[in-house]
């Protein structure tokens, strides 16, 4: 019988074989530090949302915490801003004129920007939409209306969480 147990905190993998034999493979799981920490700068956040009544308070709250925040009012401008802003995290509305949040997220991942955290916000309660967003690489999915402290806490948690060793999915 073959089985394995990975010990992430210990940084090793143990693979016991049937019987009394076992060997250890040295496996270092080196988390990738978020670029804003490595570069000793404020995190850059890109908000892409056509609803100014949602986007502006979010922008104000995040700027108050010292983040560099840029707001784009639709998906087309959001895609264009990705190369200019080079965000560490995106707050992305799902339903917008022009390109939807899904198309913006697809573009983000297709351009090999794996080290960008994404929070999808939407008024849509559909589980299929949430599953699709997660499949595309959204880190979290928040329903509108939402409590500002919930969003702020999610932003802080995601920005401080290292990426796993290797390119994230």
N, C-alpha and C positions, 0 to 999 in steps of 0.2 A: 504494500500500500504506500503510495507516494502522496505526500501532502507538504505544504509549506506554511510558514508563519513569518510574516514580515514585521519586524520591530522598527517602526519609523523613528521613534525617539532614540533607540540605541544605535541606529544606523547600520544594522546588519540583518542578514537573512539567514535563517536556519532551515535546512532541508533535511529532515530525518528520513533515512531509507528504511525499508523493512529490515527487521533484525536489529542488531546493536550498532550498526554503522551509521554515521552521520558525518556530514561535512558542513563547514560554514563558508559562505561566499561573502566576502567583504563588499558591502553595498552601502555607499554613502548617498543619502538623500539630501542633496544640497538645495535648499529652497532658494528661489530667485527673489532677491530683494526688489521691491517695487522701485522703479527708476527715480521717482521723486525723492526717495530716501537715499539712494546711492548718489544722486546728484546734489543732495543737500539743498533742496528748493521746496517751495510750496507746491502741493499737488494741483494739477490742472484738471478742471472738470468742465465737460461740455454738456450742456443741457440742450436737447433737441425736442421742442414741444411747441405746438401751435397755440396752446392755451396760455395766454399771458397771465391770467389770474392764478395759474398754477406755477408757471415758470419763474415769474418775478419774485414771489416770496421765497421760493426755493433758492434762487440765485442770491437774494439778500441774506438768507440764513447761512448759506455756505460761505459767502464772502466774509461774513461776520466771524467765522471760524478760521479765517486766514487763507482760504483756498482761492486760487485764481479761477474765476468762473466766467464762461462765455455762454451766451444763449443764442440759439438759432431757431427761427420760428417755423421751419419746415424741413422735411427730410432731404430735399435737394441741397439746401444751404448747409444742412448738417453734414452731408457727405463731403461737400467742399471744405468745410471747416476742419475736418479730421486731420488733413495734412498740414494745415496752418497752426491749429491749436496743439496738436500732438497730445491728446488728453491721456490722463492716467485713469480716469473714470468717466463714464457717460451716464447721464440720466436721460432715458430715451422713451418718448411717448410711442405707443404702438400705432395709433390711428392718426394720421396727419395728411394734409394735402401734399401732392407731389409724390414723394417716396414715403412709404410707410416705415414705421420703426423696424419692422422685419427686414425690409430692403436695406436700410441703413446698417443694421447689424450684420447682414450677409456681406455687405461691402466691407465693413470693418474687418471681419474675419477672413474674407477672401484676400485682402491686402496684407495678410500675415501680421496683423496687429493683435496677437494673442495676449499680450500683456496689458490689455486695457480691460478694466472691470466695467461691467454694464449692469445697470439697474433699469429694468423695463417697467414703466408706469402706464396704467391703462384703466379705463372705465369699463372694460370688457371683462366679464366674469368667466368666460369660456375656458374650460380646462384644456381644450385642444390648443388654444392660443398660448397658454402658459407652457405646455409641453413643447410646443414648437420653439418658443423663445429660449427655453432651456437647452433644446437641442442645438440651436444656433450659437449658444455660448453665453446667454444671459446669466449673470451671477445671482440675481434676485429679481423678483416679480412682485410689484406692489400695486394694489388696486386703488383707484381714485374713488372717492376722496380718501386721503390718508392723513394721518397725524404727522406733523412736521418732525417731531422728535423721533418717530419711527424711521423716516427717511434719513435724517441726520445720523442716527445711530448705525444704520445700514451702510451709509457712505463711510463713516469712520472705521467700521469693522472691515469693510472690503479694502480700503486704502492701506490699512495696517497689516493685512494678511499677506504673507509671502506667497508667491506662486510656487507650485511644486517643481521639483527638478525636471528639467526638460520643458518643452513647449506645452502649455496647457491645451486641453482639447477645446 
